[in-house]
């Protein structure tokens, strides 16, 4: 999943996608331990997607904090 695709999602959708990928990684790890994983690179791709989503979520949080501080009250 590309960063631009993640940025197009709403915050709620990002968290939903993060949960889906976390579950998928758990299943991939399980398959790997049992010896049924056909493509080990899929684990690496899923881990990177999780990191990418977490980074963009954090980025959005920081931008919201900056906007709150700069807005006149």
N, C-alpha and C positions, 0 to 999 in steps of 0.2 A: 504494500500500500504506500502510495506516495504522500509526501508531506502536504502537497497542495490538496489532495483528496481529503486528508484529515482536517485541514483548515476549513474546508467547505462544510464540514459536519457541524451540527450544533453541539454544545457542551454535553448535553444529555446523550446524544448519539456517540460521542467520543468515549464516554464512560461505558456505554453499552458495548461498544466495539472492544474496549479494553478488557471487559469481563469475558467476552467471547474468546478473545485471543489467549487470555490466561487459562481458560478451560481447555482450549485447544493445545496449549503447551503442556498442560498436565497429561492430556491423553497421548501426546507425542512422546513424552518421557516414559509413560507406562509402556507404550508400544516398543520403545527402544530397549527397555529393560527386558521385555519378554522376547525380543528378537523378531518382532513382526514389522518393524519400521522399514519401509522400502526406500525412503529418501531421507537420509540423515540431515541434509541441507535444509529441510523444512523446519527443523528445530531452530536453526540459526536464523532463518528468515522470520519466524514467528517471534523470537526474542527481540530481533531488531525492530519489528513492527510495534511491539509492546513499548520498547524504549522510545520510539518515535512518537507514539501517541502520548506517553507520559510527558515527554518534553514539550509538546505542543499544548497540553493541558496546563502545565506549569507556566508556560509563556503567556497564555491567556489570563491566568490568575494574576501574574505580575502586571500585565497591561491594565487590568481592571483596577488594581491597587493604585497604579500611577494616575489613572483617570479620576479616581475618587479623590486623591489628594489635590489634584490640579483644579478640580471643578469648584467654582465659587459657591459658598454656602449661604 
